[in-house]
Amino acid sequence: MLTVRTLAKGQVVIPAELRKQLAIEPGSLLEVSVVGDHIELRPAPRDPIAAFCGSLAGGESLAEGLMEEHRQEVGRDAKR
């Protein structure tokens, strides 16, 4: 584990070997979060839309469910 010191304004320097490993360059965005009793830094995705793609749980689509419900209602109305 590496240790870094905070600077006067709360800044920290990410060691060069970690910046290289994670492709962190000047101007890169990092996601910062508090997890329990520590801080986590993660490089933000370069393409947030591509990173988000596929992250929602699969399953029946709301539109499909509503269309099926509508078909059933139409079928019941036709029998009356």
C-alpha positions, 0 to 999 in steps of 0.5 A, a space after each residue: 500500500 502506498 501512502 501520500 500526504 495531503 497538501 495545504 488545500 486538501 490535494 493529494 498526488 497520485 503516484 506516477 505508477 498508479 496514474 500510468 496503470 490507470 491511464 490517468 492524465 492531466 485533466 482526467 476526471 475521477 469519481 470520488 466517493 466515501 465508502 464506510 471510513 475511507 475515500 475511493 477514487 476511480 477514473 470516470 469513464 471516458 464515454 459515460 453512455 457506453 459505460 452505462 449501456 447494459 447496466 440496467 437489470 434485464 427483464 420484461 420491458 414496461 412497454 411490452 407489459 403495457 401492450 400485453 395488458 392492452 391486448 387482454 383488455 381489447 379481447 375482453 371488450 370484444 367478447 362483451 
